[in-house]
Amino acid sequence: MRSSQESLMKRRMISAIILFVVTLVAMLVFVGLYIDETKRTQETYYVQYMANLSHVSDDVASYLDAEGDKDFRYVRLISDMSSANSFAFLLDRLSEDRKKTVNELNACIMRYPEQMRAEDKLTELKTAVDDIRDGLDNGYEEAQALVDSIDKLGH
């Protein structure tokens, strides 16, 4: 009687150990897949962020070269900058300071169009955005300098 209880307990212990190992392997696979998907999602966000910055640069060039409907071109600029701002906040690779700079730049474009429509401001914006797209650290510094140059008390 005692040996049958011992063999039953051994079988249960072996089953529990096998179940534990299988569960551990499944959990490790799940964690690995989650990390891989997170990296892919972050890469997709980064590609979209860069694409929107490219559109912002193109919009500025189009605005500066335009002879006609500048209001429509400025609205496109606002739209693309807002989209870039949204993707910036989803990126883990951007520091909080850089996210803040992109957000402030977006706010300046929307809130102070009279100042931002000036040719020198738009040229500064295009230079900053192009430098950010090229991966230059000074692009964010240029963008912050542009934000700091805006008179936030006036229109």
DAZIKA-V795495 format. One record per run of one state. SS is the DSSP state (~ for helix, > for strand, _ for the rest). FROM is the first residue (numbers start at 1). TO is the last residue. If there is no record, write none. Layout:
[[SS	FROM	TO] [SS	FROM	TO]]
This chain:
[[_	1	1] [~	2	65] [_	66	69] [~	70	90] [_	91	95] [~	96	111] [_	112	112] [~	113	116] [_	117	118] [~	119	133] [_	134	137] [~	138	149] [_	150	155]]
